Amino acid sequence: MPPWAPGGAAGAYLVGVVLIATAVSLGINKKASLAALVIGGLFLFCALFLQLSHVSAVIHDGVARTRMLEPFALGGAAIALAGLLPAGSGAAATANRGLILLGRIIFGFSMMIFGWQHFIYAAFLATLVPAWLPAHLFWICFTGAGMVAAGLAITLNIVGRLASAVLALMFSLWVLVLHGPRVLAHPHNGDEISSLFVALAFCGASLIIASALRTSGAMPARGTRPSTS
């Protein structure tokens, strides 16, 4: 929890309980839409009301900006997931399309900022590239450009499904090539473990957005009309 957030350790325990409860709900597919909305709302609250209460740090400090954007992006994916889950027809289906639109815009915008940060902090990020890979700075710039392009594609829904799938592949490779070995080397380092699960969560979030773009782009079959009931 940020040092200025209310609740202190009690707040951290409360968030932990909510995370576990919503994870179980999603895992067993019971009240999954509500769970996705709860987790999306929680992440967006953490990003907008806790981190942006110190907006100057978010604007000028890359660490504070990343701390804000990570829950912001994951919150957008959770909102899109809520929109993907069955809602019937009529007003509920319209609301689901709105959730998908909001979620993909939040996620796409966040990816563009993440990519931009790769250029700002390229020298530092190059030190995180595995030693056995050549041309460290190239990979940072290549990844940054890819994230900006993917974020723009998702936001505008132009080859957005392909961009989301490529992002999912990229994050999964980060888990296997970058974060996995770092956790194995430092199994008791909480920061390394958290970084691994953040990358894994972004892999899942990218797959959610890919599925959401497929759903939002689906058209009624020829000869049929959308339900008005």
Secondary structure as the mmCIF struct_conf table of DSSP 4:
data_model
#
loop_
_struct_conf.conf_type_id
_struct_conf.id
_struct_conf.beg_label_comp_id
_struct_conf.beg_label_asym_id
_struct_conf.beg_label_seq_id
_struct_conf.end_label_comp_id
_struct_conf.end_label_asym_id
_struct_conf.end_label_seq_id
TURN_TY1_P TURN_TY1_P1 PRO A 3 TRP A 4
BEND BEND1 ALA A 5 ALA A 5
TURN_TY1_P TURN_TY1_P2 PRO A 6 GLY A 7
HELX_RH_AL_P HELX_RH_AL_P1 GLY A 8 ILE A 28
TURN_TY1_P TURN_TY1_P3 ASN A 29 ASN A 29
BEND BEND2 LYS A 30 LYS A 31
HELX_RH_AL_P HELX_RH_AL_P2 ALA A 32 PHE A 45
HELX_RH_PI_P HELX_RH_PI_P1 CYS A 46 GLN A 51
HELX_RH_3T_P HELX_RH_3T_P1 LEU A 52 HIS A 54
HELX_RH_AL_P HELX_RH_AL_P3 VAL A 55 HIS A 60
HELX_RH_AL_P HELX_RH_AL_P4 GLY A 62 LEU A 84
BEND BEND3 LEU A 85 LEU A 85
BEND BEND4 SER A 89 SER A 89
TURN_TY1_P TURN_TY1_P4 GLY A 90 GLY A 90
HELX_RH_AL_P HELX_RH_AL_P5 ALA A 91 ILE A 120
TURN_TY1_P TURN_TY1_P5 TYR A 121 TYR A 121
HELX_RH_AL_P HELX_RH_AL_P6 ALA A 122 ALA A 126
TURN_TY1_P TURN_TY1_P6 THR A 127 LEU A 128
BEND BEND5 VAL A 129 VAL A 129
TURN_TY1_P TURN_TY1_P7 ALA A 131 TRP A 132
BEND BEND6 LEU A 133 PRO A 134
HELX_RH_AL_P HELX_RH_AL_P7 HIS A 136 LEU A 156
TURN_TY1_P TURN_TY1_P8 ASN A 157 ASN A 157
BEND BEND7 ILE A 158 VAL A 159
HELX_RH_AL_P HELX_RH_AL_P8 GLY A 160 LEU A 173
HELX_RH_PI_P HELX_RH_PI_P2 TRP A 174 HIS A 179
HELX_RH_AL_P HELX_RH_AL_P9 GLY A 180 ALA A 185
BEND BEND8 HIS A 186 HIS A 186
TURN_TY1_P TURN_TY1_P9 PRO A 187 HIS A 188
HELX_RH_AL_P HELX_RH_AL_P10 GLY A 190 SER A 216
TURN_TY1_P TURN_TY1_P10 GLY A 217 GLY A 217
HELX_LH_PP_P HELX_LH_PP_P1 PRO A 220 ALA A 221
TURN_TY1_P TURN_TY1_P11 ARG A 222 GLY A 223
#
